[in-house]
Amino acid sequence: MKKIIGVLMALVLTFAAVAASAAQSNTYSIDKTGTVLQNEKDRSITNATPAARNPITAGISPTTGQQWSGIYLPMLVQISNPQGTVKYNGKTIKGAGIGNRAPWGGQYADIVYEGILYRTGETRMSFLFSDQLDSGVPTSVGPVRSARIGHVLLREEWQSGLIYAGGPRREENNIAELFNQLGASDKGILFDLLTNKWDDYRQRVKGLKNPDNLDVNVVGLRNTIPTSYTASAHAFLFTDTSPYTDGYDLAYNINLDWGHPKWVSSLVYNEEDNLYYRYSNGAPYMTYPSSVEAGKVDSTNSVWMSFSNVIIQRVPYEYTNNNKIMPVMQSVGKGNADIFIGGRYIAGYWVRQDTEGPTVYYDDKGNELQFTTGKTYIADFPPEALCTFTGKK
């Protein structure tokens, strides 16, 4: 605990010594139709139970709630989200992570995180894999890109392996130093693909532009983690039938504006399969099955990424030395969480007590959130960023 307190103090001092978060000057471009969520007052919801790690229930996945009998050792991979172009419904659409810039291997991710990369509204994705790792997939995921401070802390939350391609090395924002302070560097769970150590598990994909062409064998790297390493469990609570129905607003169309028009996204609810389908600037957000098909916009094997649970976690960001490309996500603390499950909206809350602890989500009544079985999308969304939602049309 002393070590963790020391890390937290070091981070606090770093933020104070560099620059406080500069006010966003972003222009939010989406139509403010429906319910508008932006700069909401802190809900200060009192949690009925402590923000602690839940144990894993035998036979039940801690990340999706589905049947599962694997070993708890998730893998977190940093994924690029650059601007691409695709034709959809007769229109040429430019947006993040679409067309020949779409990711691959994402169909195996249990949880997809999205967070700020640049203060101007560009974002980066993080894919968390767990359920199917012991079945031997995925062996091809990408494009792998760099990590930031917030991703280091996300790894601590899940106690996962972390696959990334470099990161800040400056004294005041050095992820390698933070890994050392947290004791992660000597555990065999960090995989920086920009080093020469992992050549057997990485490759550059021909036909895709560098640096957004780095492919990784996630299962292969996981198998190199020492058997002596034990990850502390982090299990969500799941239910097959959502309790969030009567008294909760309908939410069929969710729109997220991070502050850059090409990184606007939306999630649209489909009653038939009880899933939210993600769009990027109006085009479906797809994932290629592997690096073999990566970049092929006419691929018929691509998978439309969809989710049972959508969480908009309001997280402040600091910017080191007021540098727009050095975001430091404030993921230890508490704040509002705009939650969407089963076509309904829950005005919830999140709490994370320290770097060793998990992020625990609570509903509007202060009870730990009951996720619907399936995959989850979590946006680490600035309080000043714009979210809107509407009911069924």
LOGU-955146 format. One line per 2 residues: their letters; for each residue x, y, z of C-alpha. Coordinates in pm, 1 decimal. Layout:
A	X:Y:Z; ...
***
This chain:
MK	0.0:0.0:0.0; 285.2:242.1:76.8
KI	415.7:188.3:-274.6; 76.8:273.0:-426.2
IG	35.5:581.0:-209.8; 381.9:691.8:-321.3
VL	285.1:648.3:-685.1; -32.1:847.1:-637.4
MA	155.8:1126.3:-463.1; 411.8:1131.9:-742.1
LV	135.2:1161.7:-998.5; -35.9:1439.2:-806.1
LT	290.6:1631.5:-774.9; 358.8:1580.7:-1144.0
FA	21.4:1721.8:-1241.2; 70.4:2020.3:-1010.0
AV	423.5:2084.9:-1135.0; 331.8:2074.9:-1501.0
AA	3.5:2223.4:-1612.9; -348.6:2204.9:-1487.5
SA	-597.7:2087.4:-1743.6; -646.3:2361.1:-1997.8
AQ	-1002.8:2445.9:-2086.9; -1127.0:2271.1:-2396.6
SN	-1165.8:2495.0:-2698.3; -1326.2:2219.5:-2902.7
TY	-1632.0:2284.4:-3114.5; -1896.6:2016.6:-3069.9
SI	-2075.1:1955.2:-3394.3; -2355.6:1704.5:-3334.2
DK	-2721.6:1802.9:-3327.4; -2848.8:1851.3:-2971.6
TG	-3169.6:1656.5:-3028.2; -3311.4:1447.4:-2745.1
TV	-3152.0:1429.0:-2401.8; -2827.8:1627.3:-2379.1
LQ	-2555.8:1520.0:-2132.0; -2266.3:1762.5:-2096.1
NE	-2098.0:1921.6:-1793.1; -2351.1:1751.5:-1566.9
KD	-2340.2:1827.7:-1194.5; -2171.3:1550.2:-995.3
RS	-2447.1:1310.6:-891.2; -2266.8:1219.6:-566.7
IT	-2441.4:882.7:-558.1; -2365.8:694.1:-237.4
NA	-2259.3:340.1:-320.3; -2440.4:72.4:-120.1
TP	-2140.1:-161.2:-132.8; -1763.7:-92.8:-132.7
AA	-1578.7:-42.6:-461.0; -1395.3:-372.7:-430.1
RN	-1297.5:-662.2:-654.7; -1568.5:-922.5:-701.4
PI	-1455.3:-1287.2:-699.4; -1503.6:-1497.4:-1010.5
TA	-1807.5:-1726.2:-1004.6; -1714.7:-2077.0:-1118.2
GI	-1804.3:-2130.5:-1483.5; -1898.4:-1764.9:-1542.6
SP	-1682.5:-1516.1:-1732.6; -1587.4:-1211.6:-1523.3
TT	-1587.9:-989.0:-1834.3; -1897.1:-1103.9:-2028.7
GQ	-2101.4:-1316.9:-1787.4; -2107.3:-1600.2:-2041.8
QW	-2011.2:-1960.9:-1974.5; -1637.5:-1979.0:-1926.2
SG	-1384.0:-2216.4:-1776.3; -1055.0:-2044.4:-1853.6
IY	-770.3:-1909.6:-1644.8; -807.9:-1547.4:-1540.3
LP	-526.4:-1370.2:-1720.1; -669.1:-1105.9:-1956.2
ML	-469.6:-922.2:-2221.5; -505.4:-551.0:-2296.2
VQ	-399.1:-426.4:-2641.6; -358.7:-64.9:-2753.5
IS	-535.0:-14.3:-3086.4; -502.0:273.2:-3332.0
NP	-811.3:467.8:-3435.7; -695.9:677.4:-3733.8
QG	-914.6:847.6:-3991.2; -1026.3:632.5:-4282.6
TV	-1268.4:648.6:-4575.2; -1550.8:416.4:-4676.2
KY	-1856.5:425.8:-4899.7; -2180.1:361.6:-4713.5
NG	-2538.8:408.2:-4832.4; -2411.6:575.2:-5148.2
KT	-2200.1:829.3:-4960.9; -1825.1:862.5:-4909.1
IK	-1769.9:891.7:-4534.9; -1453.9:997.9:-4356.0
GA	-1431.6:884.1:-3996.3; -1214.0:720.0:-3734.0
GI	-1134.1:350.2:-3759.8; -1328.6:274.7:-4076.1
GN	-1251.6:151.1:-4426.7; -887.1:60.6:-4474.2
RA	-810.4:199.6:-4126.2; -1041.7:-39.5:-3942.5
PW	-894.9:-266.2:-3671.7; -860.4:-642.3:-3697.7
GG	-917.0:-914.0:-3438.1; -1162.5:-694.6:-3247.8
QY	-1441.3:-951.4:-3270.3; -1269.7:-1141.3:-2988.8
AD	-1254.8:-844.1:-2748.8; -1473.8:-872.3:-2438.0
IV	-1447.1:-503.6:-2351.3; -1361.5:-210.0:-2578.8
YE	-1233.7:111.5:-2422.4; -1209.2:444.1:-2601.8
GI	-1030.9:747.5:-2461.6; -875.6:1080.3:-2552.1
LY	-546.8:1070.9:-2745.6; -531.0:1439.9:-2843.3
RT	-708.1:1722.0:-2663.0; -860.6:1821.6:-2997.3
GE	-1087.7:1515.9:-2984.7; -899.2:1232.8:-3156.3
TR	-919.7:902.5:-2966.4; -745.1:570.1:-2911.0
MS	-898.9:227.5:-2848.8; -800.9:-42.8:-2601.1
FL	-923.4:-399.6:-2654.3; -946.7:-629.8:-2351.5
FS	-935.2:-1000.9:-2435.8; -1018.0:-1279.5:-2190.7
DQ	-1296.2:-1524.9:-2273.5; -1145.9:-1693.0:-2579.2
LD	-775.4:-1678.8:-2499.6; -763.1:-2034.4:-2370.3
SG	-930.6:-2145.4:-2694.6; -631.7:-2017.0:-2889.6
VP	-763.2:-1686.8:-3024.3; -688.1:-1417.1:-3115.8
TS	-356.7:-1472.4:-3288.2; -385.4:-1162.8:-3508.8
VG	-482.2:-821.4:-3366.5; -402.1:-467.1:-3470.4
PV	-304.6:-205.6:-3555.4; -110.0:-183.3:-3228.8
RS	-5.4:166.2:-3120.4; 142.9:343.3:-2817.7
AR	19.8:368.2:-2458.9; -34.6:665.1:-2228.0
IG	-48.9:703.5:-1849.7; -418.5:616.6:-1840.8
HV	-352.7:284.9:-2014.3; -87.8:196.4:-1757.6
LL	-347.6:244.8:-1485.4; -604.5:46.7:-1685.2
RE	-364.0:-247.0:-1686.4; -337.4:-221.9:-1309.1
EW	-714.7:-239.8:-1282.0; -740.9:-565.2:-1476.1
QS	-402.1:-705.4:-1368.5; -364.7:-796.6:-1734.8
GL	-84.9:-834.1:-1978.4; -38.0:-513.0:-2178.9
IY	58.9:-502.9:-2545.6; 159.4:-165.5:-2686.4
AG	402.7:3.7:-2924.4; 602.0:254.0:-2723.2
GP	483.5:558.6:-2535.2; 596.2:888.9:-2381.3
RR	954.4:891.7:-2250.9; 970.5:1245.5:-2121.3
EE	1069.4:1280.7:-1760.2; 737.1:1431.1:-1658.5
NN	520.6:1174.9:-1844.8; 731.1:860.3:-1859.8
IA	523.1:542.2:-1875.9; 831.3:322.2:-1829.8
EL	902.4:494.8:-1499.0; 541.0:450.6:-1389.9
FN	560.0:80.0:-1474.9; 865.5:60.8:-1246.5
QL	694.2:247.3:-965.0; 392.6:18.6:-985.0
GA	607.7:-293.1:-985.1; 482.9:-411.0:-1324.2
SD	816.0:-405.2:-1507.7; 958.1:-724.1:-1358.9
KG	646.9:-942.7:-1384.6; 679.4:-1046.7:-1748.3
IL	342.5:-897.6:-1841.5; 451.9:-593.7:-2047.5
FD	503.6:-623.2:-2422.3; 643.5:-317.0:-2600.0
LL	640.2:-417.7:-2966.0; 885.5:-143.4:-3060.5
TN	1161.1:-340.7:-2890.8; 1331.4:-630.7:-3066.7
KW	1232.3:-878.2:-2798.4; 900.8:-990.3:-2947.2
DD	983.0:-1041.2:-3316.6; 829.4:-1390.4:-3319.9
YR	491.1:-1248.0:-3222.6; 469.3:-927.5:-3427.9
QR	475.7:-827.8:-3794.1; 415.5:-530.2:-4018.5
VK	119.0:-585.2:-4250.1; 198.3:-523.8:-4615.6
GL	-33.4:-281.5:-4791.1; -108.2:-77.8:-4479.9
KN	67.1:247.5:-4404.3; 323.6:252.5:-4123.2
PD	278.3:299.4:-3825.2; -84.1:178.5:-3839.2
NL	11.7:-166.0:-3966.5; 150.5:-351.0:-3663.6
DV	0.1:-696.1:-3604.4; 40.6:-905.9:-3288.5
NV	-21.8:-1262.9:-3178.0; -200.0:-1201.9:-2847.1
VG	-226.0:-1566.3:-2745.9; 140.7:-1622.3:-2823.3
LR	253.4:-1338.0:-2598.7; 17.5:-1445.4:-2322.0
NT	181.0:-1786.3:-2324.2; 516.9:-1624.2:-2242.3
IP	389.2:-1478.9:-1913.5; 553.7:-1666.3:-1621.9
TS	328.6:-1924.6:-1459.7; 418.5:-1768.5:-1126.4
YT	223.7:-1453.6:-1215.0; -126.2:-1437.4:-1064.9
AS	-376.5:-1172.2:-1167.8; -623.1:-1043.7:-907.8
AH	-976.7:-1113.0:-1027.2; -1198.7:-830.8:-1148.6
AF	-1552.2:-953.8:-1213.5; -1853.7:-749.9:-1315.4
LF	-2200.8:-852.9:-1194.3; -2421.2:-997.5:-1469.0
TD	-2783.9:-1083.4:-1523.3; -2970.6:-1237.7:-1816.5
TS	-3270.3:-1010.9:-1756.2; -3198.9:-642.8:-1705.8
PY	-3362.7:-479.9:-1401.1; -3341.1:-143.1:-1575.8
TD	-3677.3:-127.3:-1753.6; -3974.2:43.8:-1587.1
GY	-3896.1:400.4:-1488.6; -3586.5:427.6:-1711.5
DL	-3585.8:640.8:-2026.7; -3568.9:474.8:-2364.6
AY	-3228.6:511.6:-2529.1; -3208.1:372.9:-2881.7
NI	-2966.7:621.2:-3036.6; -2656.7:737.5:-2847.1
NL	-2426.8:1002.3:-2995.8; -2076.3:1084.1:-2871.8
DW	-1893.0:1400.8:-2972.0; -1533.5:1404.4:-2842.1
GH	-1465.2:1745.6:-2995.3; -1347.0:1647.5:-3344.4
PK	-1602.3:1595.8:-3626.1; -1424.8:1291.6:-3772.6
WV	-1422.3:1116.7:-3433.5; -1796.0:1152.1:-3370.6
SS	-1951.3:812.3:-3302.6; -2289.7:664.9:-3223.7
LV	-2440.8:345.7:-3090.6; -2778.8:230.9:-3218.3
YN	-2991.8:-21.6:-3031.2; -3141.9:-324.2:-3208.4
EE	-3434.7:-477.6:-3022.0; -3408.0:-812.1:-3202.0
DN	-3070.5:-908.2:-3056.5; -3060.6:-662.1:-2763.8
LY	-2734.6:-506.8:-2885.4; -2595.6:-160.1:-2951.5
YR	-2417.4:-135.2:-3289.0; -2136.2:117.4:-3311.0
YS	-2102.1:369.7:-3594.3; -1811.5:603.4:-3668.0
NG	-1926.4:931.8:-3821.9; -2227.0:749.9:-3968.7
AP	-2052.6:439.0:-4103.4; -2056.1:96.7:-3932.1
YM	-1751.1:38.3:-3711.7; -1619.9:-294.3:-3841.8
TY	-1333.3:-521.7:-3751.5; -1145.4:-740.4:-3997.0
PS	-1108.6:-1106.5:-3893.6; -726.5:-1092.5:-3904.5
SV	-428.4:-919.0:-4065.1; -481.2:-1133.4:-4376.4
EA	-784.9:-922.9:-4467.6; -685.5:-599.6:-4293.7
GK	-738.4:-294.2:-4511.5; -962.9:-470.0:-4763.1
VD	-1269.0:-244.4:-4761.5; -1463.5:-495.5:-4973.3
ST	-1412.3:-776.9:-4722.9; -1727.6:-982.7:-4669.3
NS	-1589.2:-1137.8:-4351.2; -1572.8:-818.9:-4147.6
VW	-1770.1:-809.4:-3823.2; -1981.3:-514.3:-3711.5
MS	-1878.7:-441.5:-3353.4; -2173.3:-442.8:-3114.3
FS	-2225.4:-436.8:-2738.9; -2472.3:-541.4:-2471.5
NV	-2361.1:-266.0:-2235.7; -2251.8:91.5:-2307.4
II	-2089.8:304.6:-2036.6; -1997.1:668.9:-2080.5
QR	-1759.7:717.6:-1786.9; -1698.5:1086.0:-1721.2
VP	-1324.3:1115.5:-1659.8; -1124.0:1440.2:-1633.0
YE	-796.8:1469.6:-1823.7; -480.0:1660.8:-1743.8
YT	-233.9:1759.1:-2018.8; 133.3:1741.7:-1931.0
NN	300.0:2080.0:-1988.1; -25.2:2180.3:-2157.6
NK	76.1:1948.3:-2442.6; -232.5:1842.1:-2638.5
IM	-84.1:1498.8:-2720.3; 2.7:1410.2:-2359.1
PV	-330.8:1330.7:-2192.3; -326.7:1189.4:-1839.6
MQ	-662.7:1029.1:-1767.4; -777.8:1076.4:-1407.1
SV	-911.5:724.1:-1364.1; -866.3:700.7:-986.4
GK	-1151.1:878.9:-812.6; -1524.7:894.4:-879.4
GN	-1774.5:1061.6:-1106.4; -2083.0:1036.7:-1322.0
AD	-2144.3:741.8:-1552.6; -2407.2:755.7:-1825.8
IF	-2508.2:393.9:-1873.9; -2711.3:232.6:-2151.8
IG	-2840.5:-124.9:-2124.5; -3125.5:-292.9:-2309.0
GR	-3237.3:25.5:-2479.6; -3263.5:214.1:-2149.0
YI	-3067.8:493.7:-1980.8; -2931.8:471.0:-1625.5
AG	-2791.1:786.4:-1463.5; -2513.4:610.0:-1273.0
YW	-2179.8:660.2:-1104.8; -1828.7:513.6:-1096.2
VR	-1578.5:473.6:-813.4; -1215.0:366.0:-814.4
QD	-1044.0:400.0:-478.5; -678.1:350.5:-575.7
TE	-449.0:218.5:-848.0; -469.1:-133.9:-706.2
GP	-848.4:-134.1:-712.0; -1108.2:-184.7:-985.5
TV	-1345.3:67.2:-1134.2; -1688.9:-23.0:-996.9
YY	-2003.7:107.8:-1162.9; -2321.8:186.2:-972.8
DD	-2677.0:246.2:-1086.5; -2896.0:542.5:-998.2
KG	-2990.5:383.5:-664.7; -2630.9:323.5:-556.4
NE	-2636.9:-52.2:-615.6; -2352.9:-211.1:-808.1
LQ	-2447.3:-217.1:-1174.4; -2596.4:-536.9:-1315.7
FT	-2452.9:-580.8:-1663.3; -2640.9:-768.9:-1931.4
TG	-2452.9:-1079.2:-2043.5; -2228.8:-995.3:-2337.3
KT	-1965.1:-746.0:-2450.3; -1920.3:-394.7:-2311.8
YI	-1810.4:-62.0:-2459.6; -1665.0:194.7:-2217.4
AD	-1591.0:552.7:-2322.3; -1350.8:738.3:-2092.1
FP	-1531.5:1058.7:-2178.8; -1434.8:1410.8:-2060.4
PE	-1706.7:1587.0:-1856.0; -1718.1:1872.2:-2108.6
AL	-1763.8:1638.7:-2406.9; -2110.5:1607.8:-2557.9
CT	-2335.4:1301.1:-2536.0; -2696.3:1291.5:-2654.6
FT	-2951.0:1014.1:-2673.8; -3303.2:966.8:-2805.1
GK	-3571.0:704.7:-2756.1; -3720.7:479.5:-3019.4
K	-3847.5:666.6:-3324.6
***
